Structures are given as structure tokens and as C-alpha cells.
């Protein structure tokens, strides 16, 4: 099990998805990650030491299942809360939104082989799935058993392959055997997914973080629609989300700048920040250290 004291370093190690992450508050200050290859089935277990506002895309060849292990009802996926009898299904290439506000939590993901997915995997969009009675608790129990037995064992054994087959069978029992009915998500939710997708593309392509008004203009919606979309997807208004993305982007740049002669002011101005003192105060409140301390620690 890998242990991290930094959210961004932990996020870089997460497997199987392209992720845009923002930690909205630190609770315990420790993040862990374990990955087990079970002969084509990849089990990933993680604990997070704070909240996370996540947008991502499935980069596995097959279907990806996301399952909270603690604080289940505080996990909100594509705007819908999960419960003890539901999981989040993410088909190959689909994007997704997951949020847990301000609290430490644990989860697992199971990447299924292409030929292991049932007919429900034919869906192109990520979706919350209500599982048959008793099927999800059995799958969670099996995850715990696999982690306890094989996480720290050398990979590629017969036991790994057998555990992979058992995990696939338990996962299939949680999923519908026929495609989900069309239209169950509805036009407004699909539209909001597209708004988030366009917003993330702009953020990925921009050298500096835009304002909420600029984001709305680029996406082609009014401010109220953007507000509703971000509140549903991430539980925060766009201004707050953009501020968190900016904080994390600056933190990564400060660490990258440690190998060069960059000063804090150099990094901040490249990110379009001119109110240096005000930003430094916000940065300290969020990370518990000043930008200059981050740079100094990276150079140590």
C-alpha cells in the first residue's frame, strides 16, 4: 500500500482514468493507494484524507466500477448520491463526476476485462446502478478479502487469476443483465454533462484559470445555468471550483519550479495572479503553508 502526505502526488498515482482533481478541504492529511492486477482484472483501493471534487474519463479498455467503502451517501456521482445498494458504472471512454465534500473517505474501483462486461456495459455514459439485493455487500466483502490476501504479494500467481475470476463473477451479479432503459437520465442531465465536459476542456487548454463569466461565455450558457450545473456536479459554485483548480495548479508549478531558478512571484504571475499577498493568504488557508514554504520544501 502506497502512502502519501500530499493530495496531488496521490492523484498522479491513481490508475485507469484521466483525472482533474481538486481537494476542497483536508481532514486527516493522509492518502493511500493500493493496486492489484488479478490477471486482467485491476482492483484499486484508496483512502483520501479530505474532500475531492473529481472530473475524469475511463482510460481502461473495459468497464470501470466505482464503489465507496466508507461515507457511501456522501459520494455524489454525476449529481446523484450513492447508497449502500448502488455503484457507479463507467464504460470505456466515458467521462464522469464524483464528489465527496471535506471528509476523509475510502473507495475501490474494479476495471473489468472487455469480454467480462454484461450487456449493460453497452451504454456509452457513466451512470449510477441500483444493484440486486445482497449483491453489493458480497462484492465489497470480496474486495476486502482480496486486498488482505494479495495486495502485498508478488503478482502473476494462480491465486491472483482465481481471485480475478471470482471478483468478475461477483461484479457481474451487481449489474443488470440487459442494457439500461433509454432516456432514464433525461435531457437536462445529459446537457449538464456536456456543459461540464466543455468546461473541463477549456480549463485543460488554458494557461490561466478563467473567471466564471468567461467560462460561461465559452461554454455557451448563462451564469445561472453554469451555477446550477456546478452545484449539481461538484456541490460548489463555479467560482469556488475555479479557485480550487487554481490553487492546485499553482502548487504543482511551485514544485516543478524547484528544479529551476523560479521565484514564487515568477510562478504566480505566469498563472495570471497579480494580487500576490491576497493569493498567498488563500493558499496558506488551504494548504497550511505559504507558497514560499512549498517551494522551499520542494528544493530541500
N, C-alpha and C positions, 0 to 999 in steps of 0.2 A: 504494500500500500504506500503510495507516494503522499507525502505530507507537505503542505505549502503554508507559508505565512503571508502570502500575497495573492490577492484575487486574480490579478491579471496573469500571473505566472501559472496559476491553476487553470484558468480559462484556455491558455495556449496549449495545455496538455490534454484537454478533453478531446476525445476521438470521435470520428464519424460524422461530424457536422461542421459547416462553416458558421461561425457564431459572431454576433455583435452583442457584447455583454456590458452591463452597467450595474455595479453594486450600489444599491441605494442607501445601505447602512450596514455597518459591521456589528455583529452580535458577539461571536466568540473569537473571531480573528484567526481561525484555523480552517483550512480547506484540505480535503483528502480526495484521492482518486485511485481506484484500482481497476485494471483492465485484464480480463481473462479471455483468451482465444480458445474456444471449445470446438475446434475442428470446423471452422466456417461460421460458427455462431459466436458473436462477440458480446460478452457481458461486461458492462461498465457500471461500477458502483461509486458513488460520490457523496461527500458531505460538504456542505457550504457553510461558512462561518458568518453569513449575513444574507441580506436580501439580494435578489438578482432579477433584473429586467432583461430578458433574453429574446433576441430575434435570430433565427438561424435557418439553415437548409440542410436536409439529409444528404450526405455525400456517400453513404453506403450504397452498395449495389442492390440491396433488398430493403424490405420494410424495417422501420425502426420503431420500437415500442418504448415509450417513456412511462415510468411508474414511480410515483412518490412513495417513499418508505416511511417518512415522518411528515407531520403537518399536512396531511393529504388535502384537506379542504382549503388550505391557503395557497395551493398550486392552482393558478388560473391559466388555462390553455386556450389560445385563440378567443379570449374573452369569456370562457366558460370555466367555472370551478370544477375540479375533480372531486370524487368522493371515494369511499372505501371499496366500491364495486365498479370503478371505471378507470380506464387507462387512456393514454394519448397515442394514437397511431399516426405515424409519419411515413407515407410512401416514399419510394425512391425519387429524389429530386424535388420533393415538396418542401415548401418553407413553413415556418411555424413560429408562434409566440408563446413564451412561458414566463410567468412572473410569480415571485414569492417576495412579499414586502418585508424587509427589515429583520427577518428572523432566520436563524440557523435552521438547516433542514437537510435531509438526505433523500437520495433518489437512485434509481438504477435505470439503465437503458439496455435493451436487448436488440441487437442487429441480427435479423433473420436472413438466412440464405435466400437467394432469388426463388429457388424451387420449393421453399418451405412455406411461403405465404399462401393463405387461403384466398378465396375469390374476393374477399373484402379488400385485399391489397390492390385491386384494380382501380380503386379510387385514386384520383390524382391529387386531392387536397388532404392535408392533415386534419384529423378530426378526433373528438372525444368519443370513446366507445364504452357503452354500458356492457359489462361482462355478465355471462350467466352466473347464477348463484354459486358461491363457493369456489369458483374457478380462479379468481384473482388472489384470494388468500393462499391457495395452494401454490400458485406461481411465486408469490413473494417468499413463502417458506422455502421453496426450492432454491431461489436466488441466495438466501441466507446459507443454505447447506453447501451450495457450490462455492460460495466465497470462503466459507470456513474451511473447506477441504482442499481447494485447488488454487486459491489466489496466489499463494507463495510457493507453489510447486512448479518445477520446470514444465513448460508447455509441450504439447505434442504426444502425450501418453494416451493409452487406450481409455483411461479414466476420463480424460478431457473429452474425447469423442463420445463416450457413453453419456456423460453429463450434458453435452450439447444436444444429443438426440432427445434426452428426457426434457430438457428445457424447451425445445421446439414443440414437443407434444403438449406440454403444459401451457405454452403461449398460445398455441392453436385453439386450445379449449376455451381461451378467454375471448376469442374473436368470432364474429359472425361468419357463417359458412357460405353466405351469398352476399353479393355487393349491397352496400347500404343504399336505402331508397334515395333517388334523386330529389333534390330540392329540399332536403331536411335542414340544410344550413340557411338557405334563403338569400335573396339578392342583397339585402343590406349588409349581411356579414361577409359575403364574397366581396362586395365593394370595399369594405373596410380592410380586408386582407390586401387588396390591391393598393389601397392608399398607403398602408404600412410598407408594402414592397417597394413602391416608388420612393417613399421617404428614405428607406434604408439605402437604396441605390444612390440617391443624391448625397447622403452622408458619406458613403464609401468613396464617391468620386470627388468630394470637395476637400480642398486643402485646409479650409477652416470650417467650423461649425456654423451653419446658417442660423438666422433668427427664425422663430416660429412663423412669422409673417412671410418670410422668404420661402420657407418650406411649403407653406400652404399655396403660395403662388406657383411654385414649381410643380407641385403635385396636381394643381388644378382644382382645388376645393377652397371653400371659405374657411375662416378661422374657427367657426363653431363646429363644422364637420371634422376638422382636424383635431379639435379638442375632444370631441366625443370618441373619435377613433383611438386616440392615445389613452384616454381614460379607460376604455374598454380593454385595450390590448395590454397596457403596461400599468394601469392604475394610477398614473400621474399625468398631468397636463404636458403638452409638448415642450413648453419652456423648461420644465423640470427635467424631462428626459434629455433634452439637448444639453443642459448644463452638466448632467452626469456623464454624457458621452464626451464632452469637452474635458472634464476633469480627468477621465481615464486616458484620453488621447495625450494630454499634456504629461501625465505620469509616465506613459510609455516613452514619450520623446525625451524626457529627462533622463531616463535610464539609458536610452540609446545614445544620448549626448555625452554620457560619462566617458565614452571612448574617444571623444573629440575634445576640442577646447571650448565647447559651448558654455556660455553662462546662462543662468536662469532667464535673464531678460531676453537673450537670443531665442530661447525656446518659446517663451510666451509670445513674443512679437511675431514669430513665424506662424503661430496659431491665431493671429489677429487680435491678441489681447493687449490692450494698452493701459487699462486700469490695473497696474501691476499689484499694488498694495491690496486692493479690494479682492482681486483674484486669489492672492496668497492667503488671505484670511479664510476665504471659502474653501480653498484647498486644505488648509490645516484642519478646519472643522470636519472635513470629510475623511481625510486620511490619517489624522493625528500627528502630522508632521508638516513642516513647511516645504515648499518646492526646493529650496536650497539644501535642506536636510536630505531629501530624496536623492538629489544629485550627488551630495557628499557620500551618502551610503553606497550608491552605485559605483563610485570611484574607489571606495575603500578595498 
